[in-house]
Amino acid sequence: MKKKRRYLTATMPDGYVKTIGPTNDSFTHYWRIVAELENGKTEVFWGHTRSLEEARRKRAPAAEAARMRGWKSFAFEIAELVETPA
């Protein structure tokens, strides 16, 4: 039996909306790192996971990346993915 393809949407605290899909994967959470660089610019890294626990495990590597890359600061955020109409 073929899985239903669906769209998943996360709304971040700052109002940014990210939609992924169509997918038939079982993603539950979206994570985002907004890094402030020494020159004042920003870089954004993101991904999606199959559990909140898996998303939370991305925080420690983000802190290590900040040290290695010399980021002035960074914000690490997680949002729940919800199924949305196509």
ROFITI-17808 format. One line per field, with one value per atom (N, C-alpha, C, O): residue number from 0; residue in one letter; atom name; x negated, y negated, z. Coordinates in Angstrom, 3 decimals. Layout:
BEGIN
pos = [NUM, ...]
code = [A, ...]
site = [CA, ...]
east = [X, ...]
north = [Y, ...]
up = [Z, ...]
***
This chain:
BEGIN
pos = [0, 0, 0, 0, 1, 1, 1, 1, 2, 2, 2, 2, 3, 3, 3, 3, 4, 4, 4, 4, 5, 5, 5, 5, 6, 6, 6, 6, 7, 7, 7, 7, 8, 8, 8, 8, 9, 9, 9, 9, 10, 10, 10, 10, 11, 11, 11, 11, 12, 12, 12, 12, 13, 13, 13, 13, 14, 14, 14, 14, 15, 15, 15, 15, 16, 16, 16, 16, 17, 17, 17, 17, 18, 18, 18, 18, 19, 19, 19, 19, 20, 20, 20, 20, 21, 21, 21, 21, 22, 22, 22, 22, 23, 23, 23, 23, 24, 24, 24, 24, 25, 25, 25, 25, 26, 26, 26, 26, 27, 27, 27, 27, 28, 28, 28, 28, 29, 29, 29, 29, 30, 30, 30, 30, 31, 31, 31, 31, 32, 32, 32, 32, 33, 33, 33, 33, 34, 34, 34, 34, 35, 35, 35, 35, 36, 36, 36, 36, 37, 37, 37, 37, 38, 38, 38, 38, 39, 39, 39, 39, 40, 40, 40, 40, 41, 41, 41, 41, 42, 42, 42, 42, 43, 43, 43, 43, 44, 44, 44, 44, 45, 45, 45, 45, 46, 46, 46, 46, 47, 47, 47, 47, 48, 48, 48, 48, 49, 49, 49, 49, 50, 50, 50, 50, 51, 51, 51, 51, 52, 52, 52, 52, 53, 53, 53, 53, 54, 54, 54, 54, 55, 55, 55, 55, 56, 56, 56, 56, 57, 57, 57, 57, 58, 58, 58, 58, 59, 59, 59, 59, 60, 60, 60, 60, 61, 61, 61, 61, 62, 62, 62, 62, 63, 63, 63, 63, 64, 64, 64, 64, 65, 65, 65, 65, 66, 66, 66, 66, 67, 67, 67, 67, 68, 68, 68, 68, 69, 69, 69, 69, 70, 70, 70, 70, 71, 71, 71, 71, 72, 72, 72, 72, 73, 73, 73, 73, 74, 74, 74, 74, 75, 75, 75, 75, 76, 76, 76, 76, 77, 77, 77, 77, 78, 78, 78, 78, 79, 79, 79, 79, 80, 80, 80, 80, 81, 81, 81, 81, 82, 82, 82, 82, 83, 83, 83, 83, 84, 84, 84, 84, 85, 85, 85, 85]
code = [M, M, M, M, K, K, K, K, K, K, K, K, K, K, K, K, R, R, R, R, R, R, R, R, Y, Y, Y, Y, L, L, L, L, T, T, T, T, A, A, A, A, T, T, T, T, M, M, M, M, P, P, P, P, D, D, D, D, G, G, G, G, Y, Y, Y, Y, V, V, V, V, K, K, K, K, T, T, T, T, I, I, I, I, G, G, G, G, P, P, P, P, T, T, T, T, N, N, N, N, D, D, D, D, S, S, S, S, F, F, F, F, T, T, T, T, H, H, H, H, Y, Y, Y, Y, W, W, W, W, R, R, R, R, I, I, I, I, V, V, V, V, A, A, A, A, E, E, E, E, L, L, L, L, E, E, E, E, N, N, N, N, G, G, G, G, K, K, K, K, T, T, T, T, E, E, E, E, V, V, V, V, F, F, F, F, W, W, W, W, G, G, G, G, H, H, H, H, T, T, T, T, R, R, R, R, S, S, S, S, L, L, L, L, E, E, E, E, E, E, E, E, A, A, A, A, R, R, R, R, R, R, R, R, K, K, K, K, R, R, R, R, A, A, A, A, P, P, P, P, A, A, A, A, A, A, A, A, E, E, E, E, A, A, A, A, A, A, A, A, R, R, R, R, M, M, M, M, R, R, R, R, G, G, G, G, W, W, W, W, K, K, K, K, S, S, S, S, F, F, F, F, A, A, A, A, F, F, F, F, E, E, E, E, I, I, I, I, A, A, A, A, E, E, E, E, L, L, L, L, V, V, V, V, E, E, E, E, T, T, T, T, P, P, P, P, A, A, A, A]
site = [N, CA, C, O, N, CA, C, O, N, CA, C, O, N, CA, C, O, N, CA, C, O, N, CA, C, O, N, CA, C, O, N, CA, C, O, N, CA, C, O, N, CA, C, O, N, CA, C, O, N, CA, C, O, N, CA, C, O, N, CA, C, O, N, CA, C, O, N, CA, C, O, N, CA, C, O, N, CA, C, O, N, CA, C, O, N, CA, C, O, N, CA, C, O, N, CA, C, O, N, CA, C, O, N, CA, C, O, N, CA, C, O, N, CA, C, O, N, CA, C, O, N, CA, C, O, N, CA, C, O, N, CA, C, O, N, CA, C, O, N, CA, C, O, N, CA, C, O, N, CA, C, O, N, CA, C, O, N, CA, C, O, N, CA, C, O, N, CA, C, O, N, CA, C, O, N, CA, C, O, N, CA, C, O, N, CA, C, O, N, CA, C, O, N, CA, C, O, N, CA, C, O, N, CA, C, O, N, CA, C, O, N, CA, C, O, N, CA, C, O, N, CA, C, O, N, CA, C, O, N, CA, C, O, N, CA, C, O, N, CA, C, O, N, CA, C, O, N, CA, C, O, N, CA, C, O, N, CA, C, O, N, CA, C, O, N, CA, C, O, N, CA, C, O, N, CA, C, O, N, CA, C, O, N, CA, C, O, N, CA, C, O, N, CA, C, O, N, CA, C, O, N, CA, C, O, N, CA, C, O, N, CA, C, O, N, CA, C, O, N, CA, C, O, N, CA, C, O, N, CA, C, O, N, CA, C, O, N, CA, C, O, N, CA, C, O, N, CA, C, O, N, CA, C, O, N, CA, C, O, N, CA, C, O, N, CA, C, O, N, CA, C, O, N, CA, C, O, N, CA, C, O, N, CA, C, O]
east = [-0.840, 0.000, -0.887, -1.823, -0.592, -1.380, -0.995, 0.187, -2.013, -1.751, -1.246, -1.603, -0.415, 0.117, -0.981, -1.646, -1.161, -2.113, -1.432, -0.275, -2.163, -1.559, -2.547, -3.743, -2.054, -2.874, -2.904, -1.898, -4.068, -4.249, -4.744, -5.635, -4.159, -4.489, -4.865, -4.226, -5.921, -6.360, -6.273, -6.625, -5.805, -5.781, -6.716, -6.511, -7.747, -8.759, -8.266, -7.332, -8.877, -8.448, -8.460, -7.664, -9.355, -9.417, -8.420, -8.404, -7.589, -6.581, -6.992, -6.161, -8.254, -8.719, -7.999, -7.886, -7.515, -6.798, -7.599, -7.973, -7.861, -8.596, -7.690, -7.174, -7.494, -6.706, -7.619, -8.393, -7.522, -8.273, -7.290, -6.206, -7.676, -6.822, -6.667, -7.172, -5.987, -5.254, -6.207, -7.253, -5.816, -6.621, -5.705, -4.559, -6.212, -5.485, -6.304, -6.032, -7.319, -8.147, -7.437, -6.525, -7.844, -7.171, -7.879, -8.114, -8.220, -8.859, -7.874, -6.688, -8.371, -7.511, -7.968, -7.161, -9.268, -9.799, -10.788, -11.476, -10.828, -11.731, -12.658, -12.209, -13.945, -14.890, -15.606, -15.768, -16.033, -16.697, -17.765, -17.560, -18.903, -19.971, -20.155, -20.382, -20.057, -20.349, -21.637, -21.654, -22.709, -24.033, -24.402, -24.273, -24.860, -25.356, -26.873, -27.579, -27.354, -28.779, -29.506, -28.878, -30.812, -31.636, -31.445, -31.533, -31.183, -31.031, -29.616, -29.309, -28.746, -27.395, -26.359, -25.158, -26.810, -25.881, -25.331, -25.828, -24.306, -23.744, -23.756, -23.710, -23.817, -23.674, -22.580, -22.440, -21.802, -20.717, -20.948, -21.233, -20.820, -20.930, -19.633, -19.102, -19.123, -17.859, -17.774, -18.559, -16.795, -16.533, -15.246, -14.596, -14.879, -13.684, -14.018, -14.909, -13.279, -13.569, -12.287, -11.180, -12.470, -11.328, -10.883, -9.996, -11.513, -11.085, -11.629, -12.599, -10.981, -11.465, -12.828, -13.709, -13.002, -14.287, -15.419, -16.495, -15.175, -16.184, -16.508, -17.672, -15.503, -15.729, -16.558, -17.465, -16.254, -17.002, -18.466, -19.323, -18.761, -20.158, -20.993, -22.218, -20.372, -21.105, -21.719, -22.603, -21.266, -21.741, -23.223, -23.950, -23.684, -25.097, -26.026, -27.000, -25.769, -26.625, -26.566, -27.541, -25.441, -25.339, -26.285, -26.940, -26.357, -27.271, -28.723, -29.540, -29.038, -30.398, -30.696, -31.798, -29.734, -29.916, -30.153, -30.963, -29.451, -29.641, -31.081, -31.682, -31.620, -33.024, -33.984, -34.899, -33.775, -34.681, -34.646, -35.684, -33.483, -33.334, -33.437, -33.447, -33.513, -33.674, -32.419, -32.518, -31.245, -30.007, -29.967, -30.382, -29.467, -29.274, -28.190, -28.314, -27.135, -26.031, -25.199, -25.374, -24.287, -23.360, -22.097, -22.108, -21.012, -19.737, -19.398, -19.457, -19.048, -18.631, -17.163, -16.786, -16.333, -14.892, -14.325, -14.829, -13.269, -12.567, -11.082, -10.544, -10.426, -8.978, -8.370, -8.976, -7.179, -6.461, -5.963, -5.504, -6.053, -5.510, -4.051, -3.714, -3.209, -1.803, -1.438, -1.946, -0.567, -0.159, 0.743, 1.659, 0.453, 1.238, 1.727, 1.113, 2.818, 3.344, 2.362, 1.588, 2.404, 1.512, 1.828, 1.181]
north = [1.176, 0.000, -1.242, -1.348, -2.153, -3.369, -4.385, -4.602, -5.008, -6.027, -7.303, -7.614, -8.024, -9.295, -10.355, -10.525, -11.059, -12.160, -13.390, -13.677, -14.109, -15.236, -16.380, -16.207, -17.537, -18.712, -18.943, -18.762, -19.346, -19.608, -21.039, -21.486, -21.750, -23.158, -23.430, -22.939, -24.228, -24.690, -26.208, -26.868, -26.758, -28.208, -28.544, -28.110, -29.325, -29.671, -30.825, -31.529, -31.032, -32.094, -33.490, -34.347, -33.725, -35.043, -35.178, -36.200, -34.154, -34.207, -33.560, -33.405, -33.182, -32.524, -31.184, -30.424, -30.905, -29.664, -28.843, -29.342, -27.591, -26.678, -25.498, -24.845, -25.223, -24.075, -23.124, -23.539, -21.845, -20.818, -19.853, -19.614, -19.307, -18.321, -18.606, -19.608, -17.746, -16.627, -15.540, -15.286, -14.915, -13.852, -12.774, -13.041, -11.582, -10.532, -10.073, -9.025, -10.875, -10.577, -11.023, -11.849, -10.490, -10.750, -11.829, -11.631, -12.957, -14.047, -14.673, -14.804, -15.061, -15.675, -17.071, -17.863, -17.387, -18.670, -19.267, -18.556, -20.574, -21.366, -22.110, -22.646, -22.144, -22.906, -23.915, -23.711, -25.018, -26.091, -26.725, -26.955, -27.001, -27.757, -29.040, -28.998, -30.177, -31.463, -31.957, -32.334, -31.948, -32.293, -33.722, -34.092, -34.516, -35.855, -35.763, -35.349, -36.157, -36.080, -37.322, -38.332, -37.240, -38.360, -39.613, -40.729, -39.438, -40.589, -41.169, -42.062, -40.670, -41.193, -40.475, -40.689, -39.635, -38.883, -37.699, -37.368, -37.069, -35.888, -34.706, -34.871, -33.523, -32.273, -31.476, -31.509, -30.756, -29.943, -28.490, -28.182, -27.607, -26.164, -25.564, -26.022, -24.551, -23.970, -22.501, -21.987, -21.849, -20.455, -20.005, -20.781, -18.768, -18.214, -16.833, -16.144, -16.450, -15.210, -14.418, -14.905, -13.193, -12.308, -12.295, -11.528, -13.164, -13.263, -14.563, -15.137, -15.006, -16.182, -15.892, -16.752, -14.695, -14.316, -14.417, -14.929, -13.931, -13.998, -15.450, -15.784, -16.314, -17.735, -18.376, -19.162, -18.047, -18.621, -18.222, -18.977, -17.051, -16.600, -17.427, -17.306, -18.249, -19.113, -20.322, -20.971, -20.633, -21.831, -21.750, -22.721, -20.635, -20.511, -20.698, -21.442, -20.058, -20.310, -21.764, -22.268, -22.440, -23.851, -24.697, -25.601, -24.408, -25.151, -24.905, -25.826, -23.677, -23.355, -24.083, -24.600, -24.123, -24.835, -26.319, -26.943, -26.882, -28.299, -28.574, -29.563, -27.692, -27.862, -27.677, -28.477, -26.632, -26.329, -27.391, -27.724, -27.915, -28.873, -30.323, -31.224, -30.559, -31.917, -32.768, -33.977, -32.174, -32.956, -33.869, -33.478, -35.089, -36.001, -35.461, -35.505, -34.957, -34.377, -33.514, -33.537, -32.752, -31.977, -31.698, -31.670, -31.493, -31.096, -29.712, -29.473, -28.815, -27.467, -27.329, -27.533, -26.983, -26.919, -25.623, -25.074, -25.156, -23.956, -24.287, -24.966, -23.808, -23.956, -22.637, -21.877, -22.385, -21.173, -21.318, -22.389, -20.240, -20.214, -19.759, -18.815, -20.440, -20.051, -19.808, -20.483, -18.854, -18.538, -19.664, -20.114, -20.104, -21.169, -20.705, -19.830, -21.276, -20.885, -21.227, -22.178, -20.457, -20.674, -21.986, -22.333]
up = [0.000, 0.000, 0.000, 0.793, -0.871, -1.023, 0.055, 0.320, 0.679, 1.688, 1.016, -0.120, 1.745, 1.266, 1.315, 2.336, 0.211, 0.187, 0.766, 0.459, 1.606, 2.299, 2.430, 2.193, 2.803, 3.061, 4.564, 5.251, 5.070, 6.492, 6.657, 5.935, 7.614, 7.804, 9.254, 10.184, 9.422, 10.739, 10.758, 9.781, 11.869, 12.051, 13.208, 14.341, 12.897, 13.893, 14.769, 14.383, 15.944, 16.854, 16.221, 16.604, 15.258, 14.613, 13.459, 12.773, 13.243, 12.197, 10.885, 9.991, 10.753, 9.534, 9.391, 10.352, 8.179, 7.905, 6.903, 5.842, 7.240, 6.368, 6.050, 6.957, 4.762, 4.334, 3.582, 2.720, 3.916, 3.197, 2.567, 3.098, 1.444, 0.793, -0.682, -1.189, -1.352, -0.775, -0.291, -0.889, 0.797, 1.387, 1.945, 2.306, 2.010, 2.715, 3.913, 4.498, 4.275, 5.439, 6.719, 6.670, 7.835, 9.112, 9.935, 11.127, 9.326, 10.058, 11.035, 10.732, 12.212, 13.228, 13.643, 14.131, 13.455, 13.913, 12.909, 12.177, 12.906, 12.068, 13.023, 14.036, 12.702, 13.514, 12.624, 11.420, 13.259, 12.509, 13.388, 14.580, 12.773, 13.420, 12.622, 11.413, 13.300, 12.672, 13.322, 14.494, 12.540, 13.053, 12.645, 11.479, 13.607, 13.322, 13.173, 14.092, 12.004, 11.709, 12.218, 12.536, 12.291, 12.754, 11.898, 12.410, 10.596, 9.697, 9.714, 8.925, 10.611, 10.735, 9.878, 10.048, 8.970, 8.137, 8.921, 9.998, 8.371, 9.012, 8.052, 6.833, 8.625, 7.875, 8.561, 9.783, 7.753, 8.297, 7.898, 6.741, 8.883, 8.670, 9.193, 10.205, 8.518, 8.965, 8.589, 7.793, 9.188, 8.872, 9.527, 10.228, 9.303, 9.916, 10.462, 9.965, 11.497, 12.212, 12.445, 12.218, 12.900, 13.157, 14.615, 14.989, 15.458, 16.859, 17.454, 16.959, 18.525, 19.243, 19.858, 19.857, 20.377, 20.973, 19.950, 20.257, 18.749, 17.689, 17.351, 17.128, 17.310, 17.036, 18.147, 17.871, 19.388, 20.520, 20.492, 20.950, 19.964, 19.891, 18.915, 18.909, 18.104, 17.160, 17.863, 17.305, 19.071, 19.776, 20.128, 19.918, 20.652, 21.042, 19.841, 19.953, 18.703, 17.540, 17.065, 16.508, 17.278, 16.894, 17.734, 17.215, 19.029, 19.904, 19.490, 19.504, 19.127, 18.663, 17.343, 17.157, 16.446, 15.166, 15.411, 14.726, 16.385, 16.708, 17.125, 16.706, 17.949, 18.377, 17.203, 17.011, 16.432, 15.320, 14.228, 13.656, 13.938, 12.839, 13.277, 12.439, 14.583, 15.082, 14.980, 14.773, 15.118, 15.083, 16.297, 17.388, 16.109, 17.238, 18.160, 19.384, 17.552, 18.326, 17.393, 16.174, 17.992, 17.178, 17.965, 19.195, 17.245, 17.841, 17.303, 16.097, 18.196, 17.814, 18.184, 19.339, 17.204, 17.427, 16.859, 15.879, 17.501, 17.061, 16.982, 17.856, 15.934, 15.804, 15.360, 14.604, 15.837, 15.446, 14.014, 13.616, 13.242, 11.894, 11.965, 12.679, 11.221, 11.148, 9.690, 8.795, 9.458, 8.090, 7.575, 8.262, 6.343, 5.726, 4.358, 3.747, 3.875, 2.564, 1.443, 1.552, 0.386, -0.766, -1.460, -2.447]
***
